[in-house]
Amino acid sequence: MNTSGLTARFVRSPKGTLLLAFLPLLLLGVAATGGGAALMHVLVAVAGACLGDLLPGWAARRPLRGSTSPLLSGLIVAFVLGVETPPSVTLAVAVLATASKYVLRTGRGHVFNPAALALALAVPIWGAAESWWGALPDLPWPFLLVLVILGAIVVDRVAKWPMVLVFLGVYFGLFTAVGLTEPARVAEMFRPPFVQAALFLAFFMLTDPPTSPGREGDQLWLGALAAAVSCAAQLAGAGQTYLLLGLLAANAALALQRLAQDAAFRSSRPAASSAERGDLRAVGAQDRAGDERGAVRGQEGDHPSDLARLAEAAPGELLGSGAELIFGRVAPLAGRVDPARVDEVDPDAVGGQLVRGREH
């Protein structure tokens, strides 16, 4: 495929969409915060995130591979940490963000949003200040529309509207309810930079594909959980990490749910082959997009695969069998795999396709 085709595919991918959304925020935020210092702050964060991604691979002697994930994590770290943060602290937080993906993980992938985990730890460890300047809180209110429009584009691309809307509804609803009896306690939650911080987290961090659910029902309850924990943490005096704590609670709940689902599946199929167990572990893991193809063309126990049945079909049945294979199995799986292939595979949606494929 030519370069223009690859570029178009990347732009349409969730990572590409997020990166393009971050560019206007970067330009406007840098202009609002003073230029040179902000740019240096961003460069240090991105460099640290890339370093944190390379070191585990180097230690494990894995071949280097290009990825935009460190770039995005570094930008989020830079956008949240105050521009005045010492470069050494910015570098350390960014390294911790991407390196944590290789430590806190399950067979489905990393457990926590990398940037959120590192930023939450940055406050008690390094005493870092978090201003969320990348959400444009220092600009007049009309610029809030820029944040909302860019966020809506990203949310629509990753299909996380239920989670985002429930999070924002519960979040502002709970603070409104508290404000009816104690308005002074929560008044600042409806002012900059707190409004912008909540929107930024909802649009760009809560919707991180590897650490957010694909099923609508799961999006609803996990979005509500993230909002409730965020509000409770703020009211309990958690300080500037209250939003991050809510997000991490939702990440942990999703990881536990996936582990329980995996355990239930394994217990329900005690005679499953090692290949079948490997399929389930591979869903959502890095650099394993080929597993989806294997689920279509492989054999399940003693039953021939769909492709084998197609090869054995009589001439009169060939068209019908081929259509069933393409529209029933291949198309749903292919629709879940993005060009970037790694962090954008929806573990829940693809996992459901694999499990249902075994039952036919």
Secondary structure, DSSP 4 states (H G I P E B T S, - for coil): --HHHHHHHHHHSHHHHHHHHHHHHHHHHHHHHTSHHHHHHHHHHHHHHHHHHHHHHHHTTPPP---SHHHHHHHHHHHHB-TTS-HHHHHHHHHHHHHGGGTSEETTEESS-HHHHHHHHHHHHH---B--GGG-TTS-GGGHHHHHHHHHHHHHHHT-HHHHHHHHHHHHHHHHHHHTT-HHHHGGGGSTTHHHHHHHIIIIITT-GGGS-SSHHHHHHHHHHHHHHHHHHHHTT-GGGHHHHHHHHHHHHHHHHHHHHHHHHHHH-TT--HHHHHHHHHTT-TT-THHHHHHHHS-BTTBPPHHHHHHHS-HHHHHHHHHHHIIIIIHHHHTT--TT-STTS-HHHHHHHHHHHHH-
